[in-house]
């Protein structure tokens, strides 16, 4: 019975040492008699008991690594407190096992030194503007060395850039001055545009008024010309009718009678005015001569 139990224990021990189940996104490095033998892939794997051993276990997932905060000096001799985070992935389990005694510490230290080198080439203002360039240069520097460690650096992100308090105050003052400058420029541009709009409006109003006055003068002149033409036409028509009437039988006698009546009326109006001194011609034949002269003028006009 004891022998059976011992055999069962040995069998269980053999099975435990020989059968290995590797989880997904993991890689196990196997050594045979102290020498690298192979890498176990996810799933069921078999080993030679007491000869093969699992020396290293690696996770193949993307791993975030927090890089400790450090002081970096820019090109213009300004200190910056910088911290970031690095994302990497194990791509070669064998190199990750034997390429470095601790690839995580190696990557972390290389990230810090690379970051100091990159920031040392930039001025303070550029470090805030060119974060993407800084991240890319750090990744390129680490990735080149990390190939020997079986690690692929995916990306690096700066979490925070903190300059000294004096620099922060100076930057804040500069930003405030720049904003005030933009506000003054905007206000002056507004006043300038307002004056342009007022001048443009006044000019357009003056042009409109002058155009209206011009059109009014044209209309008035055209009206006066039409009035004069109408009066002239009416006068010509009246004269033509008078001349036509004179040429009719008895026309001249009628004109003589009309002229005589006008003369008598005129003398009567003058005599009716008490303040007027009336001088009557001594020879009444002068009156008949006046009538004869008027008749000649009528006849000439009638022709």
C-alpha positions in Angstrom: 0.0 0.0 0.0 2.8 2.4 0.9 4.5 1.5 -2.4 1.4 2.3 -4.3 1.0 5.7 -2.6 4.7 6.4 -3.3 4.3 5.6 -7.0 1.2 7.8 -7.1 3.1 10.7 -5.6 6.0 10.2 -8.1 3.5 10.0 -11.0 1.8 13.2 -9.9 5.2 14.9 -9.5 6.2 13.8 -13.0 3.0 15.0 -14.5 3.3 18.4 -12.7 6.9 18.8 -13.8 6.3 17.7 -17.4 2.9 19.3 -18.3 2.7 23.1 -18.5 -0.2 25.2 -19.6 0.8 28.7 -20.7 -1.9 31.5 -20.7 -2.7 33.6 -23.6 -0.3 36.6 -24.3 2.4 35.0 -22.2 5.8 33.4 -23.1 7.8 31.1 -20.8 11.5 30.5 -21.4 12.7 26.9 -20.8 16.2 25.9 -19.9 17.6 22.4 -20.2 20.4 21.7 -17.8 21.0 25.4 -17.3 21.0 26.2 -21.0 18.4 28.0 -23.1 16.3 25.3 -24.7 13.1 27.0 -26.1 10.1 29.3 -25.5 6.7 27.8 -24.6 3.8 29.3 -26.5 0.2 29.7 -25.1 -1.5 26.4 -24.6 -0.5 22.9 -23.5 3.2 22.2 -23.4 5.3 19.1 -22.3 8.7 19.2 -20.6 11.2 16.6 -19.6 10.9 16.3 -15.8 13.9 17.3 -13.7 15.8 18.2 -16.9 13.7 21.0 -18.4 12.8 23.9 -16.1 10.8 27.2 -16.7 13.4 29.8 -16.0 11.5 33.1 -17.0 7.9 34.0 -17.5 7.1 37.1 -19.6 3.9 38.9 -20.3 3.5 39.9 -24.0 0.8 42.6 -23.3 1.5 46.3 -23.7 2.9 47.5 -20.3 2.7 51.1 -19.0 5.8 52.2 -17.1 5.8 55.4 -15.1 9.0 57.3 -15.5 10.1 59.1 -12.3 10.1 62.9 -12.2 13.4 64.6 -12.9 15.0 68.0 -13.4 16.0 68.8 -17.0 17.8 71.9 -18.2 16.8 73.6 -21.4 19.1 75.2 -24.0 18.5 78.7 -22.4 19.5 77.3 -18.9 16.0 77.0 -17.5 15.2 74.1 -15.1 12.1 72.0 -15.8 10.6 69.4 -13.6 9.5 66.7 -16.1 7.7 63.4 -15.7 6.2 61.0 -18.2 4.9 57.5 -18.9 6.4 54.9 -21.3 4.5 52.1 -23.1 6.4 49.1 -24.1 5.9 45.4 -25.1 8.0 42.3 -24.9 8.5 40.9 -28.4 11.3 38.4 -27.9 11.1 36.4 -24.7 14.6 34.9 -25.1 16.3 38.3 -25.5 14.2 39.8 -22.7 15.5 37.0 -20.4 19.2 37.1 -21.3 19.7 40.5 -23.0 19.5 42.5 -19.7 19.4 41.6 -16.1 16.4 43.9 -15.6 15.1 45.4 -18.8 12.4 47.5 -16.9 15.1 49.4 -15.0 17.2 49.7 -18.1 14.3 51.2 -20.1 13.4 53.6 -17.3 16.9 54.9 -16.9 17.4 55.2 -20.7 14.1 57.1 -21.0 15.3 59.6 -18.4 18.7 60.2 -20.0 17.2 60.5 -23.5 14.6 63.0 -22.2 17.3 65.2 -20.6 19.3 65.1 -23.9 16.3 66.1 -26.0 15.1 68.9 -23.8 18.7 70.2 -23.5 18.6 71.0 -27.2 15.4 73.1 -27.0 14.6 76.5 -25.5 11.9 76.9 -22.8 9.2 78.1 -25.2 9.8 75.2 -27.6 9.5 72.6 -24.9 5.8 73.5 -24.5 5.1 73.8 -28.2 6.9 70.6 -29.4 5.8 67.9 -27.0 5.1 65.5 -29.9 8.6 66.0 -31.3 10.1 65.4 -27.8 8.0 62.2 -27.4 9.0 60.9 -30.8 12.7 61.5 -30.2 12.7 59.8 -26.8 10.9 56.8 -28.4 13.5 56.6 -31.2 16.4 56.8 -28.8 15.0 54.1 -26.5 13.8 51.8 -29.2 17.2 51.5 -30.8 18.8 50.2 -27.6 15.8 48.2 -26.5 16.0 45.8 -29.5 18.8 44.0 -27.8 16.5 43.5 -24.8 13.7 41.9 -26.8 11.5 44.9 -26.0 9.6 47.2 -28.4 9.0 50.8 -27.1 5.6 51.8 -28.4 5.3 55.5 -27.3 6.3 57.9 -24.6 4.1 60.7 -23.3 5.1 63.7 -21.2 2.7 64.0 -18.3 3.8 67.3 -16.9 6.3 70.1 -17.5 6.8 72.4 -14.5 9.1 75.3 -14.7 10.2 77.3 -11.5 7.8 79.7 -9.9 9.7 82.7 -11.1 9.4 81.5 -14.7 5.7 80.8 -14.2 5.1 84.3 -13.0 7.1 85.8 -15.9 5.2 83.7 -18.4 1.9 84.7 -16.8 2.9 88.4 -17.1 3.9 87.9 -20.7 0.6 86.2 -21.5 -1.4 89.0 -19.7 0.6 91.7 -21.7 0.0 89.8 -24.9 -3.8 89.6 -24.2 -3.9 93.3 -23.4 -2.1 94.1 -26.6 -4.5 92.0 -28.6 -7.4 93.8 -26.9 -6.0 97.2 -27.7 -5.4 96.2 -31.3 -9.0 94.9 -31.6 -10.4 98.1 -30.0 -8.4 100.3 -32.4 -9.4 98.2 -35.4 -13.0 98.5 -34.3 -12.7 102.3 -34.0 -11.0 102.4 -37.4 -13.7 100.3 -39.0 -16.4 102.5 -37.3 -14.8 105.7 -38.8 -14.6 104.0 -42.2 -18.2 103.0 -42.0 -19.3 106.6 -41.0 -17.3 108.2 -43.8 -18.6 105.7 -46.3 -22.2 106.4 -45.1 -21.7 110.2 -45.3 -20.2 109.9 -48.8 -23.1 107.7 -50.0 -25.6 110.1 -48.4 -24.0 113.1 -50.1 -23.9 111.4 -53.4 -27.6 110.4 -53.0 -28.5 114.0 -52.0 -26.6 115.5 -55.0 -28.2 113.0 -57.3 -31.6 113.9 -56.0 -30.9 117.6 -56.3 -29.6 117.1 -59.8 -32.7 115.2 -60.8 -34.9 117.8 -59.2 -33.1 120.6 -61.2 -33.5 118.6 -64.4 -37.2 118.0 -63.7 -37.7 121.7 -62.9 -35.9 122.8 -66.0 -37.9 120.4 -68.1 -41.1 121.6 -66.5 -40.2 125.3 -67.1 -39.3 124.5 -70.7 -42.5 122.6 -71.2 -44.4 125.5 -69.6 -42.7 128.1 -71.9 -43.4 125.9 -74.9 -47.0 125.5 -73.9 -47.4 129.3 -73.4 -45.7 130.0 -76.7 -47.9 127.5 -78.5 -51.0 129.0 -76.9 -49.9 132.5 -77.8 -49.2 131.6 -81.3 -52.5 129.8 -81.6 -54.3 132.9 -80.2 -52.5 135.3 -82.6 -53.3 133.0 -85.5 -57.0 132.9 -84.6 -57.0 136.7 -84.2 -55.3 137.2 -87.5 -57.8 134.7 -89.1 -60.7 136.6 -87.6 -59.4 140.0 -88.9 -59.3 138.6 -92.4 -62.9 137.8 -92.2 -65.5 140.4 -93.6 -65.9 143.2 -91.0 -62.9 142.0 -89.0 -61.0 145.3 -89.3 -64.0 147.4 -88.2 -64.4 145.1 -85.2 -60.7 145.6 -84.3 -61.0 149.3 -84.6 -64.1 149.3 -82.4 -62.2 147.1 -79.8 -59.2 149.4 -79.8 -61.4 152.4 -79.4 -63.1 150.8 -76.5 -59.8 150.0 -74.8 -58.7 153.6 -75.3 -61.9 155.0 -73.9 -61.6 152.5 -70.9 -58.1 153.5 -70.3 -58.9 157.2 -70.3 -61.9 156.5 -68.0 -59.7 154.6 -65.4 -57.2 157.4 -65.4 -60.0 160.0 -64.9 -61.5 158.0 -62.1 -58.3 158.3 -60.0 -58.6 161.6 -58.1 -54.9 161.8 -57.5 -54.1 161.6 -61.2 -53.9 164.6 -63.4 -55.5 163.9 -66.8 -54.3 165.7 -69.9 -56.6 165.4 -72.8 -55.2 165.9 -76.3 -56.3 169.2 -77.8 -56.7 167.6 -81.2 -58.9 164.5 -81.0 -57.6 163.5 -84.4 -54.6 162.2 -82.6 -56.7 159.6 -81.0 -57.9 158.4 -84.4 -54.3 158.4 -85.5 -53.4 156.2 -82.6 -56.2 153.8 -83.6 -55.0 153.8 -87.2 -51.4 152.9 -86.0 -52.7 150.1 -83.9 -54.7 148.8 -86.9 -51.6 148.8 -89.1 -49.7 146.8 -86.5 -52.6 144.3 -86.3 -52.6 143.9 -90.0 -48.8 143.3 -90.1 -49.2 140.7 -87.4 -52.1 139.1 -89.3 -49.9 138.6 -92.4 
